[in-house]
Amino acid sequence: MEEYKIVEIKEDIRSRNNEQAKQIKKDLAEKKIFYLNVMASPGSGKTTLIVQLVNRLKDKFRIGIIEADIDSDVDAKTIAEQTGVKVMQMHTGGACHITCQMSWEALLELGLDDVDFVILENIGNLVCPAEFDTGATQNLVLLSVPEGDDKPLKYPLMFEVASVVALTKLDVAPAFDFDIERAKKNIAYRNKDAKVFVTSAVKQEGVDELCDYLTEQITKTIRI
């Protein structure tokens, strides 16, 4: 019988990625930069929410955006045109996630000398992005009403790594079988420490509360 060896490549890659993530967190903390990794499904409202957050916070903080896409610069242009802040487009070449190395290279390209707050809009996906630590200070995960309130049960890791969760598109809730309290319960089942905000871009609800939370977190980072 021929001998063979099984190599757990995926675990090795993640282990090395996580070690680099620790260094990125340390470097950003020393530079007093708050780095927010935004993750969600395609069409959940990431770009729309980011625009609203930036326009509310850009007078308080120096903001930079890293826009990650498999291809195109549609979202990067939208954010730049609607906010006026610095935006750096990253193309992943088909990859469905951002590694630490990609994250760090994008941060360096964006420039770290004139920002307090950097937002990474990660690839639209509820699986792969959660598996790779980007070195972000916190992870913001979006869950939209059309997706259903059961997604935290079906995609556990995404909600386990979340620092904060924004329930989005609440204005269309009457058209879907979506229960806010059930969604909160499912999120808490995966991650009891995640902060949850209920938002609607159309009705401008809940965004100010999320901004208040982020302002507090960014200010803590800047003052350390």
C-alpha positions as CSV (number, residue, x, y, z in Angstrom):
1,M,0.0,0.0,0.0
2,E,1.4,3.4,-1.0
3,E,2.0,5.8,1.9
4,Y,0.6,9.3,1.7
5,K,0.5,12.4,3.9
6,I,-2.5,14.6,4.5
7,V,-1.7,18.3,4.8
8,E,-4.2,20.7,6.2
9,I,-3.5,23.6,3.9
10,K,-6.5,25.7,4.7
11,E,-5.8,25.7,8.4
12,D,-2.1,26.6,7.8
13,I,-3.1,29.5,5.6
14,R,-5.6,30.8,8.1
15,S,-3.1,30.4,10.9
16,R,-0.4,32.5,9.1
17,N,-3.1,35.0,8.1
18,N,-4.2,35.4,11.8
19,E,-0.6,36.0,12.9
20,Q,-0.3,38.8,10.4
21,A,-3.6,40.2,11.4
22,K,-2.3,40.6,15.0
23,Q,0.6,42.7,13.6
24,I,-1.7,44.8,11.5
25,K,-3.9,45.5,14.6
26,K,-0.9,46.5,16.6
27,D,0.4,48.8,13.8
28,L,-2.9,50.5,13.4
29,A,-3.4,50.9,17.1
30,E,0.0,52.6,17.3
31,K,-1.1,55.0,14.5
32,K,-4.4,55.5,16.3
33,I,-6.5,54.3,13.3
34,F,-9.9,52.6,13.7
35,Y,-10.3,50.0,10.9
36,L,-13.9,48.7,10.2
37,N,-14.4,45.6,8.1
38,V,-17.9,45.6,6.6
39,M,-19.3,42.2,5.6
40,A,-22.6,41.0,4.2
41,S,-24.4,39.3,1.3
42,P,-24.5,41.0,-2.1
43,G,-27.4,43.5,-2.2
44,S,-27.7,43.8,1.5
45,G,-27.1,47.6,1.4
46,K,-23.4,47.8,2.4
47,T,-22.5,50.7,0.0
48,T,-25.7,52.6,0.9
49,L,-25.1,52.3,4.6
50,I,-21.4,53.2,4.2
51,V,-22.3,56.4,2.3
52,Q,-24.7,57.4,5.1
53,L,-22.2,56.7,7.8
54,V,-19.4,58.6,6.1
55,N,-21.5,61.7,5.4
56,R,-22.5,61.8,9.1
57,L,-18.9,61.2,10.4
58,K,-16.6,62.9,7.9
59,D,-16.7,66.3,9.7
60,K,-15.5,64.5,12.9
61,F,-12.9,62.1,11.5
62,R,-10.5,61.8,8.6
63,I,-12.0,58.9,6.7
64,G,-10.6,56.6,4.0
65,I,-12.5,53.8,2.2
66,I,-11.2,50.6,0.7
67,E,-13.6,49.1,-1.8
68,A,-13.1,45.4,-2.5
69,D,-14.7,43.8,-5.6
70,I,-14.0,40.9,-7.8
71,D,-14.3,43.4,-10.7
72,S,-15.6,46.9,-11.6
73,D,-15.4,50.1,-9.7
74,V,-19.2,50.9,-9.5
75,D,-19.3,51.1,-5.7
76,A,-16.1,52.9,-5.4
77,K,-17.3,55.6,-7.7
78,T,-20.7,55.8,-5.8
79,I,-18.9,56.3,-2.5
80,A,-16.5,58.9,-3.9
81,E,-19.2,60.9,-5.7
82,Q,-21.6,60.9,-2.8
83,T,-19.2,61.5,0.1
84,G,-16.1,63.2,-1.3
85,V,-13.7,61.1,0.8
86,K,-10.6,59.2,-0.3
87,V,-11.5,55.8,-1.9
88,M,-9.1,53.1,-2.9
89,Q,-10.4,50.3,-5.3
90,M,-9.2,46.8,-4.7
91,H,-9.8,44.0,-7.2
92,T,-9.4,40.5,-5.9
93,G,-8.9,38.7,-9.2
94,G,-11.8,36.3,-8.6
95,A,-11.1,35.6,-4.9
96,C,-14.2,35.6,-2.7
97,H,-12.4,37.0,0.4
98,I,-9.8,39.5,1.5
99,T,-6.6,38.1,3.2
100,C,-4.5,40.0,5.6
101,Q,-1.8,40.6,3.0
102,M,-4.4,42.1,0.6
103,S,-5.8,44.2,3.4
104,W,-2.4,45.6,4.4
105,E,-1.3,46.4,0.9
106,A,-4.6,48.3,0.4
107,L,-4.1,50.2,3.6
108,L,-0.6,51.2,2.5
109,E,-1.9,52.3,-0.9
110,L,-4.7,54.3,0.7
111,G,-2.2,56.0,3.0
112,L,-2.1,55.9,6.8
113,D,-0.8,59.4,7.6
114,D,-4.0,61.3,7.1
115,V,-6.8,59.0,8.3
116,D,-8.4,58.2,11.7
117,F,-11.1,55.9,10.4
118,V,-10.8,53.4,7.5
119,I,-13.7,51.4,6.2
120,L,-13.2,48.2,4.2
121,E,-16.2,47.1,2.2
122,N,-15.5,43.4,1.9
123,I,-16.6,41.0,-0.9
124,G,-20.4,40.3,-0.8
125,N,-20.5,36.8,0.7
126,L,-21.6,35.3,4.0
127,V,-19.0,32.6,4.1
128,C,-15.4,33.2,2.9
129,P,-14.8,36.8,4.2
130,A,-15.6,35.6,7.8
131,E,-12.8,33.0,7.6
132,F,-10.0,35.5,7.1
133,D,-9.1,38.1,9.7
134,T,-8.3,41.4,7.9
135,G,-6.6,43.0,10.8
136,A,-9.6,45.2,11.3
137,T,-10.4,46.8,14.7
138,Q,-14.0,45.6,14.5
139,N,-16.3,43.8,12.1
140,L,-19.6,45.2,11.0
141,V,-22.0,42.6,9.6
142,L,-25.2,43.5,7.7
143,L,-28.3,41.3,7.6
144,S,-31.1,42.6,5.3
145,V,-34.8,41.8,5.7
146,P,-35.1,40.1,2.3
147,E,-32.4,37.5,3.3
148,G,-34.5,36.2,6.2
149,D,-34.0,36.3,10.0
150,D,-32.6,32.7,10.0
151,K,-29.2,33.6,8.4
152,P,-27.3,33.7,11.7
153,L,-28.3,30.0,12.1
154,K,-27.2,29.1,8.6
155,Y,-24.0,31.1,8.5
156,P,-22.6,30.9,12.0
157,L,-19.0,32.1,11.6
158,M,-20.0,35.4,10.0
159,F,-22.1,36.3,13.0
160,E,-19.6,34.8,15.5
161,V,-16.9,37.2,14.3
162,A,-19.2,40.2,14.2
163,S,-18.5,43.1,16.7
164,V,-21.7,44.8,15.6
165,V,-24.6,43.8,13.4
166,A,-26.9,46.1,11.4
167,L,-30.3,44.8,10.4
168,T,-31.0,46.7,7.1
169,K,-33.9,47.4,4.8
170,L,-36.4,47.4,7.7
171,D,-38.8,49.6,5.6
172,V,-39.7,46.5,3.5
173,A,-40.3,44.2,6.5
174,P,-44.1,44.1,5.9
175,A,-43.5,42.3,2.6
176,F,-41.3,39.6,4.1
177,D,-41.5,36.9,6.8
178,F,-38.9,38.7,8.9
179,D,-39.2,39.0,12.7
180,I,-36.8,41.5,14.2
181,E,-36.9,39.9,17.7
182,R,-36.3,36.5,16.2
183,A,-33.3,37.9,14.2
184,K,-31.9,39.4,17.4
185,K,-32.4,36.1,19.2
186,N,-30.6,34.2,16.4
187,I,-27.7,36.7,16.4
188,A,-27.4,36.4,20.2
189,Y,-27.4,32.6,19.9
190,R,-24.2,32.9,17.8
191,N,-22.7,35.9,19.5
192,K,-24.2,37.3,22.7
193,D,-21.7,40.2,22.7
194,A,-22.5,41.6,19.2
195,K,-24.2,45.0,19.3
196,V,-27.4,45.1,17.1
197,F,-28.8,48.1,15.3
198,V,-32.1,48.2,13.4
199,T,-31.8,50.4,10.3
200,S,-33.6,51.7,7.2
201,A,-31.8,53.7,4.6
202,V,-35.1,54.8,3.0
203,K,-36.6,56.0,6.3
204,Q,-33.3,57.2,7.7
205,E,-33.9,55.1,10.9
206,G,-31.3,53.7,13.1
207,V,-28.3,55.1,11.3
208,D,-27.7,57.9,13.8
209,E,-27.6,55.4,16.6
210,L,-25.0,53.3,14.7
211,C,-23.0,56.5,14.1
212,D,-23.0,57.3,17.8
213,Y,-21.7,53.8,18.5
214,L,-18.9,54.1,15.9
215,T,-18.0,57.6,17.1
216,E,-17.5,56.3,20.6
217,Q,-15.3,53.4,19.4
218,I,-13.3,55.6,17.0
219,T,-12.7,58.2,19.7
220,K,-11.5,55.6,22.1
221,T,-8.9,54.4,19.5
222,I,-7.7,57.9,18.8
223,R,-7.3,58.8,22.5
224,I,-5.4,55.6,23.5
